[in-house]
Amino acid sequence: MGPPNPQTAEDRAYLATLFPLFRNLPPGFEFPLAVDPNYVPTRNSLYCLISATIVCSLTTLIACLRFWIRSRGSFGMDDWVMVPAFLCYCVFNCVNLVGLVTTGLGYHLYDLSRKDIYSYLVIQYLHTVWWTLALHLTRCSILHLLLRLAPTQSLAKRRFLQIVLTLSYAFLAANLVVLIFECRPVKAAFDLRSRLDGTCIGSTSVDTYAGLCAGHIALDVLTIFPPILVIAKLPMPIAKKINLYIILALGVLTILFTSVRMFVFYQVMVDSFDLTRTATAVGFWSIMESSLAVTIACLPALNRTILAFGRKIWGCSDNGNDQRVRNKHGIIRFDGKIYKGNAKYVSYSAEATAEGTSRTYLELPESQVASEEQLARPSCDPKHIDPYPDITVERSFQIIEERASVIDHEEAQKAQVSTTVPGRARFFSGCKRSSPPIPLDDIEVAIKK
């Protein structure tokens, strides 16, 4: 199967006038279609078409799942920014599909007609603009998410994220101005001669585009690496840290994809006159980079769903050794004993380490709470139940301040959590019996007969 439009003698005459501008053109070059009647033009874009179809379909599914999950809960600013980012990603891939099917992308330049070359240049122009919008808006969405997760009291962290976010929006605007008005006039972007003679400032060298990609990589580094240092200091299980590190490691892959695309394959395309042939690799890496960026932005919203699905597949379940409870009353449970305070956000674990509580109470199980009839019986009665049996409870715990993030506040305002412990008194029910407050200064609690 040949190019969409067969090459004519007029097309070859037009290309011959551009030979002085072609780089690395073999001396004494002749058009194969003119000298060899059995010559069949070849194309190298099939791998790009197949891989792009698979990757883009998976990415679209992941993004739709993210929007569906968030629509049932808290739809924040990061989701609103992700909506235009995903739409730009969809348009970008539609442009790529049209370019792979209906233009001369993947063929040798000397096998194409003038009409096919014009169609390729239009697709290249749209490809660059929509790719830039999708990639930069995706990073902005991630930064908005980090702002929601950042503690409201950590002003330094929030200011840093706000500065990076502002720079991202400003850099996106600068990219669009450079890419849209790269050629003067703009319609010169669709003329092959203007692309080769220097009329378009970035087409004959990597300097302009390399500068834009360098700024893009710098902003990615500022977005990805600071959270790595913060996560290392967080008091959370190793498994959860590894989970976050994997997501951030995928972000490092996007930086590598950008570098490979720009400083390897784009350089090869610029150094050769055969633009339509060498552009396939640049398009492939652009698709992989944008798809990975959209996937990374969606993973935090899908993280809990993915973990729950993984537990069902491998038959794993939470053992309660390390969990977090968020409700407005603040409840901590230590190995069957319940400590209640007035904190809003508390964490508890088997090691009895609490975060965010200021007062502590001890709640006895229901089996150890005596009724008024049992308390009224004399101590010699065999049915007498001692309301205070020999119990020794020793717990060493540390009170650590935990700052609530913006998303925590949003969830706390919407969620109304009622917790029931089997075999124990229901919280805030009429049958509970609370002991007097236990001072925080005492690290050992002893209740003896």
Sequence and secondary structure as in RCSB ss.txt:
>XXXX:A:sequence
MGPPNPQTAEDRAYLATLFPLFRNLPPGFEFPLAVDPNYVPTRNSLYCLISATIVCSLTTLIACLRFWIRSRGSF
GMDDWVMVPAFLCYCVFNCVNLVGLVTTGLGYHLYDLSRKDIYSYLVIQYLHTVWWTLALHLTRCSILHLLLRLA
PTQSLAKRRFLQIVLTLSYAFLAANLVVLIFECRPVKAAFDLRSRLDGTCIGSTSVDTYAGLCAGHIALDVLTIF
PPILVIAKLPMPIAKKINLYIILALGVLTILFTSVRMFVFYQVMVDSFDLTRTATAVGFWSIMESSLAVTIACLP
ALNRTILAFGRKIWGCSDNGNDQRVRNKHGIIRFDGKIYKGNAKYVSYSAEATAEGTSRTYLELPESQVASEEQL
ARPSCDPKHIDPYPDITVERSFQIIEERASVIDHEEAQKAQVSTTVPGRARFFSGCKRSSPPIPLDDIEVAIKK
>XXXX:A:secstr
   SS   HHHHHHHHTTGGG SS  TT   HHHH TT       HHHHHHHHHHHHHHHHHHHHHHHHHHTS  
 HHHHHHHHHHHHHHHHHHHHHHHHHHS TTS GGGS HHHHHHHHHHHHHHHHHHHHHHHHHHHHHHHHHHHHS
BTT HHHHHHHHHHHHHHHHHHHHHHHHHHTSBSSGGGGG HHHHHTTSBTTTS SHHHHHHHHHHHHHHHHHHH
HHHHHHHTS S HHHHHHHHHHHHHHHHHHHHHHHIIIIIHHHHHHSS HHHHHHHHHHHHHHHHHHHHHHHHHH
HHHHHHHHHHHHHHT    SSEEEEE TT EEEETTEEEE S SEEEEETT  EES S   EE  GGG   HHHH
HS TTSTT   SS SEEE     EE    BHHHHHHHHH       TTS  TT TT  B     TT S EEE  
